[in-house]
Amino acid sequence: MGVADLREKSIPELKKDLESLLKQRFKLRILKSSGELKQNHQVKQVRRNIARIMTLITEKQGGAK
């Protein structure tokens, strides 16, 4: 998920992606706490993707106030 690809999306599309990433992060946290998660790097990747999308939403809405 590159930033260039995300910049082309509209705010509703970004919010939809954000919602799915938040669900994915929750599932990964549950797997990690139960010891079933084998690919620990996924948690970090999802967290960073969430931050990217939240930053772009803020930019598109007119920035911080």
VEXLUMVO-648438 format. One line per field, with one value per residue: x, y negated, z negated of N, C-alpha, C in turn; residue in three letters. Coordinates in steps of 0.2 Angstrom, whole numbers, plus 5000, padded with zeros to 4 digits. Example, Ala and Ser with C-alpha at 12.3 -4.5 7.8 and 13.67 -1.06 7.14 Angstrom:
2
nc1: c(5066 5064) .
nc2: c(5028 5011) .
nc3: c(4961 4965) .
cac1: c(5062 5068) .
cac2: c(5022 5005) .
cac3: c(4961 4964) .
cc1: c(5066 5064) .
cc2: c(5016 5000) .
cc3: c(4961 4961) .
rest: c(ala ser) .
//
This chain:
65
nc1: c(5004 5005 5009 5007 4997 4987 4985 4977 4964 4948 4941 4930 4933 4946 4942 4935 4945 4953 4944 4944 4958 4959 4951 4958 4970 4965 4962 4975 4981 4974 4978 4992 4992 4988 4997 4998 5001 5012 5019 5026 5029 5018 5010 5016 5017 5003 5000 5007 5002 4989 4992 4997 4985 4977 4984 4983 4970 4968 4975 4968 4956 4959 4969 4977 4969) .
nc2: c(5006 4991 4973 4965 4972 4971 4957 4955 4959 4955 4947 4954 4967 4969 4969 4981 4990 4988 4992 5006 5009 5006 5016 5027 5025 5027 5041 5046 5042 5050 5063 5062 5060 5073 5081 5086 5080 5080 5071 5058 5046 5041 5034 5022 5017 5015 5005 4994 4992 4988 4976 4969 4968 4961 4949 4944 4942 4932 4922 4920 4915 4903 4900 4898 4889) .
nc3: c(5000 5006 5003 5014 5021 5011 5011 5022 5019 5013 4999 4992 4997 4991 4978 4977 4980 4969 4959 4961 4959 4946 4940 4944 4937 4924 4925 4927 4915 4906 4910 4908 4894 4890 4894 4906 4918 4931 4939 4934 4939 4946 4938 4935 4949 4951 4942 4946 4959 4955 4949 4960 4968 4959 4959 4972 4973 4964 4971 4983 4978 4975 4966 4950 4936) .
cac1: c(5000 5010 5006 5005 4990 4982 4983 4972 4958 4944 4940 4926 4937 4951 4939 4933 4951 4955 4940 4946 4964 4958 4948 4964 4974 4962 4963 4982 4982 4971 4982 4998 4992 4987 5003 4996 5004 5019 5023 5025 5030 5012 5007 5020 5015 4996 5000 5010 4997 4984 4995 4997 4979 4975 4988 4981 4963 4969 4978 4963 4951 4961 4975 4976 4966) .
cac2: c(5000 4985 4967 4963 4975 4969 4950 4955 4961 4950 4947 4960 4973 4969 4971 4988 4994 4987 4997 5013 5010 5006 5023 5032 5024 5030 5048 5047 5041 5056 5068 5061 5061 5080 5084 5090 5076 5082 5066 5052 5040 5038 5029 5015 5014 5012 4999 4989 4991 4984 4969 4966 4966 4955 4943 4942 4940 4925 4917 4919 4912 4896 4900 4897 4883) .
cac3: c(5000 5006 5002 5021 5022 5007 5012 5027 5016 5010 4991 4990 4999 4986 4972 4978 4979 4962 4955 4962 4956 4938 4939 4945 4931 4918 4925 4926 4908 4902 4912 4904 4887 4888 4896 4913 4923 4932 4943 4930 4943 4949 4933 4937 4955 4951 4938 4950 4964 4952 4948 4967 4970 4955 4961 4978 4972 4961 4976 4987 4974 4974 4961 4943 4935) .
cc1: c(5004 5006 5004 4998 4985 4980 4978 4965 4954 4943 4936 4930 4943 4948 4937 4940 4954 4951 4943 4953 4963 4955 4954 4969 4972 4963 4970 4984 4980 4976 4989 4998 4991 4993 5003 4999 5011 5023 5022 5026 5023 5009 5010 5018 5008 4996 5002 5005 4991 4986 4995 4990 4976 4978 4985 4973 4963 4971 4972 4957 4953 4967 4972 4973 4969) .
cc2: c(4994 4979 4964 4966 4972 4961 4950 4956 4955 4952 4953 4967 4974 4972 4978 4992 4993 4992 5004 5014 5010 5013 5028 5031 5027 5038 5050 5047 5047 5062 5068 5062 5069 5084 5088 5086 5077 5076 5059 5046 5037 5033 5022 5012 5011 5006 4993 4987 4987 4977 4966 4963 4960 4949 4940 4939 4933 4920 4915 4915 4904 4895 4899 4890 4880) .
cc3: c(5000 5005 5009 5022 5018 5008 5018 5025 5013 5002 4989 4992 4993 4980 4972 4977 4972 4957 4955 4959 4948 4936 4939 4939 4925 4919 4924 4918 4904 4904 4908 4897 4885 4891 4903 4919 4924 4936 4939 4933 4945 4944 4934 4943 4955 4947 4942 4956 4961 4951 4955 4969 4966 4957 4967 4977 4969 4966 4981 4984 4973 4968 4954 4941 4929) .
rest: c(met gly val ala asp leu arg glu lys ser ile pro glu leu lys lys asp leu glu ser leu leu lys gln arg phe lys leu arg ile leu lys ser ser gly glu leu lys gln asn his gln val lys gln val arg arg asn ile ala arg ile met thr leu ile thr glu lys gln gly gly ala lys) .
//
